Amino acid sequence: MKKSMVALLAVVSMVALLAGGCASNSEAVKKDTASVPAAAAPVAEKVVEPAKPVQPVETVKPAEQTRPAESVKEEAVSNKVAKPAEAQPAAPAAEINFETVYFDFDKSDLRQDARDVLSKNAETILKSLAGAKIKIEGHCDERGSAEYNLALGERRAISVQKYLTTLGVKGDSLSIISYGKEKPAVVGSDEAAWAKNRRAEFVLVK
């Protein structure tokens, strides 16, 4: 009986020792486990999105430079300046009409009315026909011989030519010719017709 009790106690003691050893070992394992730093949690990899294509940058045109106010004013003033008047073109020869000069019977000297007419003709020549050639024609009425009237017509043309030169017309631009009584302006045998035929006329040569 005593032997069995001793054996039972011995068994209990062994179990207690084993249990204590296991407990101490488990605690040591726990301590060791706790002392070991936990493995860092895996960091999730950052997904890198593919770079978007770069849009081409539009070239910005430089802003137009603002014109200085002074230049604008100068331009406005220059536009207001009156342009010189353009020279008026000479009138066509067809539009130029010379006045006829008339003489007394058997005379080649100039009357006052003839001088007035020549002043107007000289003004036309100087203003509109500079450099033109003009022919002066001397005429007579039907009375007298052809030879006499040719000479008289020439004297009349010369009188007109000389007077025009005194008014400023160049002598080398004037030429003369006499038709005598060959080209009457008015056909008739009275004083009214004769007065119209004693004359000097002007013809524009070029």
Stockholm file with secondary structure:
# STOCKHOLM 1.0

chainA/1-206         MKKSMVALLAVVSMVALLAGGCASNSEAVKKDTASVPAAAAPVAEKVVEPAKPVQPVETVKPAEQTRPAESVKEEAVSNKVAKPAEAQPAAPAAEINFETVYFDFDKSDLRQDARDVLSKNAETILKSLAGAKIKIEGHCDERGSAEYNLALGERRAISVQKYLTTLGVKGDSLSIISYGKEKPAVVGSDEAAWAKNRRAEFVLVK
#=GR chainA/1-206 SS CHHHHHHHHHHHHHHHHHHHHHHHHHHHHHHHHHHSCCCCCCCCCCCCCCCCCCCCCCCCCCCCCCCCHHHHHHHHHHHHSCCCCCCCCCCCGGGCCCCCEECCTTCCSCCHHHHHHHHHHHHHHHHHCTTCCEEEEEECCSSSCHHHHHHHHHHHHHHHHHHHHHTTCCGGGEEEEEEETSSCSSCCSSHHHHHHHSEEEEEECC
#=GC SS_cons         CHHHHHHHHHHHHHHHHHHHHHHHHHHHHHHHHHHSCCCCCCCCCCCCCCCCCCCCCCCCCCCCCCCCHHHHHHHHHHHHSCCCCCCCCCCCGGGCCCCCEECCTTCCSCCHHHHHHHHHHHHHHHHHCTTCCEEEEEECCSSSCHHHHHHHHHHHHHHHHHHHHHTTCCGGGEEEEEEETSSCSSCCSSHHHHHHHSEEEEEECC
//
